[in-house]
């Protein structure tokens, strides 16, 4: 399987859970530890840690140990990468013919 497709699928799987999307939105503003994220989104620190593992494995977040605490932030450039991934998934390749179902007849109806 193509590595780009594998990476894209891993990112989509990681972001398929609402709490993870919520975590990403929070981390877009600032770096936080598990305890702070737990308080903000209302789930246990253990659950946050498991979500963070999935997001880290997908390359969306990275960790930074600060004394006893591990702070998480978005991986630098991930916003641009995610935007690019979404655009390429829905982009029609050059030279490809549009799907027959999308063709319209003379009356403007799909055929």
C-alpha positions in Angstrom: 0.0 0.0 0.0 1.2 3.5 -0.7 2.8 5.2 2.3 0.9 8.5 1.7 -2.4 6.6 1.7 -1.4 4.7 4.9 -0.5 8.0 6.6 -3.7 9.7 5.5 -5.8 6.8 6.7 -4.0 6.8 10.1 -4.7 10.6 10.5 -8.3 10.2 9.6 -8.7 7.3 12.1 -7.0 9.4 14.8 -9.4 12.3 14.1 -12.5 10.1 13.9 -13.2 10.4 17.6 -14.8 13.6 18.8 -12.7 13.9 22.0 -9.5 13.8 19.9 -10.8 16.5 17.6 -11.6 18.5 20.8 -8.1 17.9 22.1 -6.5 19.1 18.8 -8.6 22.3 18.8 -7.4 23.0 22.4 -3.8 22.3 21.6 -4.0 24.6 18.6 -4.1 27.4 21.1 -1.5 26.3 23.6 0.5 23.4 25.0 -1.0 21.5 28.0 -0.4 18.5 30.2 -2.8 15.5 30.6 -4.2 16.8 33.8 -5.2 20.2 32.3 -6.7 18.5 29.2 -8.6 16.1 31.5 -10.1 19.1 33.4 -11.0 21.0 30.2 -12.7 18.2 28.3 -14.2 16.3 31.3 -12.7 12.8 30.9 -10.2 10.9 33.1 -6.5 11.5 32.8 -6.1 7.9 31.7 -8.5 8.4 28.9 -6.7 11.6 27.8 -3.4 9.6 27.8 -4.8 7.0 25.5 -6.1 9.6 23.1 -2.7 11.3 23.2 -1.0 8.1 22.3 -3.2 7.7 19.2 -2.7 11.4 18.2 1.1 11.0 18.8 1.3 7.8 16.8 -0.5 9.6 13.9 2.0 12.4 14.1 -0.5 15.0 15.0 0.9 15.9 18.5 4.3 15.7 20.1 5.3 15.6 23.8 7.7 17.6 25.8 8.7 16.5 29.4 8.8 19.4 31.8 9.9 18.1 35.2 7.2 15.7 36.4 4.8 16.7 33.7 4.5 15.8 30.0 3.1 18.7 27.9 1.6 18.1 24.5 1.4 20.4 21.6 0.6 20.1 17.9 3.4 18.9 15.7 4.9 21.9 13.9 3.4 22.2 10.4 0.6 19.8 11.1 -2.1 22.3 10.2 -0.6 22.8 6.7 -0.2 19.0 6.3 -3.8 18.3 7.3 -5.1 20.9 4.9 -3.0 19.4 2.1 -4.2 15.9 2.9 -7.9 17.0 2.8 -7.4 18.8 -0.5 -5.6 15.9 -2.2 -8.2 13.4 -1.1 -11.0 15.3 -2.8 -9.0 16.5 -5.8 -9.7 15.1 -9.2 -6.5 14.0 -10.9 -5.5 15.7 -14.2 -6.8 14.0 -17.2 -9.4 12.0 -15.3 -13.0 12.0 -16.7 -15.7 12.9 -14.2 -17.9 10.2 -12.9 -20.8 9.3 -15.3 -23.3 9.8 -12.5 -22.3 13.4 -12.3 -22.9 14.1 -16.0 -26.1 16.0 -16.7 -28.4 15.8 -19.7 -29.6 18.7 -21.8 -32.4 19.4 -19.2 -29.8 19.8 -16.4 -30.7 16.5 -14.8 -28.2 13.8 -13.9 -28.2 10.9 -16.2 
